[in-house]
Amino acid sequence: MPNKYLEFNISIGQQKPESIVNTGTKCPFCDRSALTNVIAQDGDIILIKNKYPVLKDTFQTVLIETTECKSELSEYNKDHLHRLFKFAIHHWLEMQTSKEYQSVLFFKNHGPLSGGTIRHPHMQIVGLKYVDYHEYFDNSHFNGLIIDARNGVELNLSTKPRVGFSEFNVVMLETNNNIEQLADYVQTTVHFLLNNFNKKCKSYNLFFYFIDDLIRAKIIPRFPTSPIYMGYGIPQISDQLIITANKIKSLYFSK
């Protein structure tokens, strides 16, 4: 059986600042002069070692996306968006090909229901020494109603979501891995979720996967998690998938 658990260090976790819920908390990413253990940098995009490594047997890093604390991925201009994704994916895959880890997680939390603690826009790249996320990969979770496809990349709305309801997938169809197109689809989806999907949607998670030399991303709007999923692990599917797919098509891809 694969190792299914990561050990979380509660004492370290209790030291982490929480600027999402406690908005008066000083943001640790705004004072650039105080940042330590910098791994790499491209202008205002910085990759650092995580100051609060709460997960045992891992190497945790934080990728600070911008100097603008109140900004958000959906607001970036195309130049910054593309630089960010190319920088992040390069370092994610570099860690993965180092052979030091069973697998490497790459994800982003945004909003009070995302599981994140810091408001300042950032992503995380985490090397797992003994846990392989590929063991839990199910290709069917990335199939769905096609919203748009171009340049070897597809955006779809999952018909077999991992957790439930509306999950958006960005799937590379070719091994050339068009990072700019992937970034554009992710940004469009995030903008849709925060502005046109549901007035209550203020949070989302963004997850990346590298399978068979292809990059895939899953964007999940976050609401209180269904008790049926929590208690029984049974996902639910929205009865408005076609309506949602057509709405994002008409708003962003009809021209």
C-alpha positions in Angstrom: 0.0 0.0 0.0 1.3 3.5 -0.8 1.9 5.9 2.0 -1.4 7.8 2.2 -0.6 10.3 5.0 1.5 13.4 5.5 2.3 14.3 9.1 1.4 17.9 10.0 3.4 19.7 12.7 0.8 21.5 14.8 3.3 23.5 16.8 4.8 25.1 13.7 1.3 25.6 12.2 0.3 27.6 15.2 3.1 30.1 14.5 2.0 30.9 11.0 0.5 34.4 10.4 -3.0 34.4 9.1 -3.7 37.5 7.0 -6.7 36.1 5.2 -9.0 35.9 8.3 -7.1 38.4 10.5 -6.7 41.2 8.0 -4.8 43.3 10.5 -1.9 40.8 10.6 1.3 42.2 9.0 1.9 40.5 5.7 5.2 38.5 5.7 5.6 38.8 1.9 5.3 42.5 1.6 8.7 43.4 3.3 11.0 42.1 0.6 14.1 43.1 2.5 13.1 40.7 5.3 12.7 37.6 3.1 15.3 34.9 3.7 16.3 31.6 2.0 15.6 33.0 -1.5 15.9 30.1 -4.1 15.3 32.0 -7.3 13.9 35.3 -8.6 12.6 36.9 -11.8 11.8 40.6 -11.1 9.0 40.7 -8.6 8.4 37.0 -8.7 10.4 35.2 -5.9 10.7 31.6 -4.9 11.7 31.1 -1.3 12.0 28.2 1.2 8.9 28.1 3.4 9.6 29.6 6.8 6.9 27.4 8.4 7.6 23.8 7.1 4.5 22.2 8.7 4.7 18.9 6.7 7.2 16.2 7.8 9.5 14.6 5.2 8.9 17.3 2.7 10.7 20.3 1.1 8.3 23.2 1.2 8.7 26.4 -0.9 6.6 29.5 -1.5 6.4 31.3 -4.8 5.5 35.0 -4.2 3.7 36.1 -7.3 3.8 39.9 -7.1 4.6 42.9 -5.0 0.9 43.8 -5.0 -0.5 42.4 -1.8 -4.2 43.0 -2.7 -3.9 41.8 -6.3 -5.0 38.4 -7.6 -4.2 36.1 -10.5 -7.2 37.1 -12.6 -5.9 40.7 -12.6 -2.4 40.2 -13.9 -1.4 41.6 -17.3 -0.4 38.9 -19.9 3.3 39.6 -19.7 3.4 39.1 -15.9 1.0 36.1 -16.1 3.1 34.3 -18.6 6.4 35.0 -16.8 4.8 33.7 -13.6 3.6 30.5 -15.1 6.9 29.8 -17.0 8.9 30.5 -13.8 6.7 28.4 -11.6 6.4 25.4 -13.9 10.2 25.5 -14.6 11.0 25.2 -10.9 8.2 22.7 -10.2 9.4 20.3 -13.0 13.1 20.9 -12.0 12.3 19.6 -8.5 10.4 16.7 -9.9 13.2 15.6 -12.3 15.8 15.9 -9.5 14.8 12.4 -8.3 15.0 13.6 -4.7 11.2 13.2 -4.1 8.5 10.6 -4.8 6.5 13.4 -6.2 6.2 17.2 -6.2 3.0 19.1 -5.5 2.3 22.5 -7.1 -0.8 24.4 -6.0 -2.4 27.7 -5.1 -4.9 28.7 -2.4 -7.0 31.8 -2.6 -9.7 33.0 -0.3 -11.0 32.2 3.2 -12.3 28.8 2.3 -9.3 27.7 0.3 -7.2 26.3 3.3 -4.7 29.1 2.9 -3.5 31.5 5.6 -1.7 34.4 3.7 -3.7 36.9 1.5 -0.7 38.0 -0.5 -0.8 36.2 -3.9 1.4 33.1 -3.8 1.7 29.5 -4.9 3.4 26.5 -3.2 5.8 23.9 -4.6 6.3 21.0 -2.2 8.5 18.0 -2.6 7.2 14.8 -1.0 9.9 12.3 0.1 7.7 9.3 0.6 4.2 10.1 -0.9 3.5 9.8 -4.6 0.4 11.8 -5.7 0.4 9.9 -8.9 -0.9 6.9 -7.0 -4.2 8.8 -6.6 -4.4 10.2 -10.1 -7.6 9.2 -12.1 -7.6 10.3 -15.7 -11.5 10.5 -15.7 -11.3 13.5 -13.3 -9.9 15.5 -16.2 -12.6 14.6 -18.7 -15.5 17.0 -19.2 -17.6 19.3 -21.4 -15.3 21.2 -23.7 -15.5 24.9 -23.3 -12.6 25.9 -25.6 -9.6 24.3 -27.2 -6.7 25.9 -29.0 -2.9 25.7 -29.4 -2.9 22.1 -28.1 -4.7 23.0 -24.8 -8.2 22.3 -23.7 -10.4 23.9 -21.1 -13.3 21.8 -19.9 -15.8 21.4 -17.1 -15.4 18.1 -15.3 -18.2 15.5 -15.7 -16.4 13.3 -13.1 -15.1 15.8 -10.5 -12.7 14.7 -7.7 -14.6 16.4 -4.9 -17.9 17.4 -6.5 -20.0 20.0 -8.3 -18.2 22.4 -10.7 -14.5 21.7 -11.3 -12.6 23.2 -14.3 -9.8 21.4 -16.0 -7.0 22.8 -18.3 -5.5 19.9 -20.1 -2.4 19.8 -22.4 -3.2 17.7 -25.5 0.3 17.8 -26.9 3.7 17.4 -25.4 4.9 20.8 -26.5 3.2 22.1 -23.3 2.0 25.6 -24.4 2.5 27.3 -21.1 1.0 30.7 -22.3 -2.2 29.1 -23.4 -2.5 27.1 -20.2 -2.0 30.3 -18.2 -4.6 32.2 -20.2 -7.2 29.4 -19.6 -6.4 29.3 -15.9 -6.7 33.1 -15.6 -10.0 33.2 -17.5 -11.5 30.5 -15.3 -10.4 32.2 -12.1 -11.9 35.5 -13.3 -15.1 33.7 -14.1 -15.3 32.1 -10.7 -14.7 35.3 -8.8 -16.8 37.6 -10.9 -19.5 35.7 -12.9 -20.0 32.2 -11.4 -21.7 32.6 -8.1 -21.9 35.7 -5.9 -20.8 33.6 -2.9 -17.6 32.4 -4.6 -14.7 34.1 -2.9 -12.2 31.2 -2.7 -10.6 28.7 -5.1 -7.8 26.1 -5.3 -5.6 25.6 -8.3 -3.8 22.3 -8.6 -1.2 21.2 -11.2 -0.3 17.6 -12.3 2.4 16.2 -14.6 1.4 12.9 -16.1 2.8 11.2 -19.2 4.8 14.3 -20.0 1.7 16.5 -20.1 0.7 19.2 -17.7 -2.8 19.4 -16.4 -4.5 21.9 -14.0 -7.7 21.7 -12.0 -9.4 24.8 -10.7 -11.9 24.2 -7.9 -14.2 26.9 -6.5 -14.4 26.5 -2.8 -17.5 26.5 -0.6 -18.2 24.6 2.6 -17.4 21.0 1.7 -20.4 18.7 1.3 -21.0 16.5 4.3 -21.7 13.6 2.0 -18.2 13.9 0.6 -16.7 14.4 4.0 -18.4 11.4 5.6 -18.5 9.0 2.7 -16.2 10.2 0.0 -19.0 10.4 -2.5 -18.7 13.3 -5.0 -21.8 15.1 -6.3 -22.3 16.5 -9.8 -24.1 19.7 -10.5 -27.2 19.5 -12.6 -26.3 22.8 -14.3 -23.0 21.7 -16.0 -24.2 22.6 -19.5 -25.6 26.0 -18.3 -22.2 26.8 -16.6 -20.2 25.7 -19.6 -22.3 27.8 -22.0 -22.1 30.8 -19.6 -18.3 30.9 -19.6 -18.3 30.3 -23.4 -20.6 33.2 -24.0 -18.7 35.5 -21.7 -15.1 34.8 -22.8 -15.0 32.8 -26.0 -17.9 33.9 -28.2 -16.0 36.6 -30.0 
